[in-house]
Amino acid sequence: MVSKTRISDGNSTVLPAEIRKALNLGPGDILQWQHAEGIITIRPRRKETIQSITGIVSCGGDAVADKRRSQSGDP
């Protein structure tokens, strides 16, 4: 799916409705932006759930690294 948006005078843009609906995104959701070699990648950041939070606590290991990995959306 390819969509186009325009950057406003205030440097804002709009998430196209078809993408928002396909990914079930809404107010309060966080989009993570990355830039590398002239390419911008935008992806939703995973929402925290009770399961992911308890999984961090119960798995042991480095809790800080686990939290960073969870927040970045990496498995």
N, C-alpha and C positions, 0 to 999 in steps of 0.2 A: 504494500500500500504506500503510495507516494502522495503527500499533501504539501501545500505551500502556505506559508504565512508571511506576513510583513511585519517588520520591526517598527513600532510606533515612535513618535517624537520622544516619548518617555522611556524608550528602550525596552518596551514590553512586547510580548508576542502572545498569541492565543494558541492553546492546544486544540488542534482540529477535533471536531465533535466525533468523527468516525473513529479516530484513534482513541479518544477518551472513552468512548462506549465500548470499543473492542477490548480495552484493557481494564475496564471497570474502574476508572479513575475519577476522582471528584475533589471537592474542596478539602484542603488539609493534607492531601497526598503529596509526597515529596518526589520531585524529579531530580535525578542525578545527571549532571552535564559533564562530559569529558571532551577534551580537545587534544588531538594528536595528529601531527602532519597535515594540518589543514582540514581535518574531518572532525565534525562535531557529532558525538554520540549522546543521545538522551535516553535514559531508561528509568522506569519507576523504581524507587527504593522500596524494598520489601517492608510490609507492615509487621511490627512486632506482635507476636501472639503469645499466649500463655505457654504453649508448647515450646516455642523457640527460646523463651526466657528460662523456663525450667530446664530445657536441654543444655543451656549454657552452664547452669549451676550444677546439674547432675553429671555432666561428662568429665569434670575435672580438668586438669591441664591449666593453660594460661587463660584466665578469664578475660583479661584485657584484649588479648589477640582474638579470642573467640567473639567478643562483643564487636570489635572493629570489623571482623569478617562478616558477622551477621548484619551489621549496619550497612556495609557496602553492597550487600546482596549476593556475596559469594557463598557457595555452599560450604 
